[in-house]
Amino acid sequence: MATTNDISIARARQQIADAEIKLALDKITSSEEAELWQLVDGLEASIMKRAASPEDELELIDRELEKQFRRRPARLR
């Protein structure tokens, strides 16, 4: 059964993936970019402190990015 910590880490992974895709593909202002990078950095730091295996969690972020990227229409790639 998933613990609250597991669920929080899973949400953080999803938020990181969403932010990184927005950074890569969307037209955003420099202040929005700075805010998104602060979010990513903070969430990654939280994962590094709370996860039993931080390296595995970062790998799962990469997998989530790949999965989301594959779902995007070809014109956005």
Secondary structure as UniProt FT lines:
FT   HELIX           4..25
FT   HELIX           30..50
FT   HELIX           54..71
FT   HELIX           74..76
//
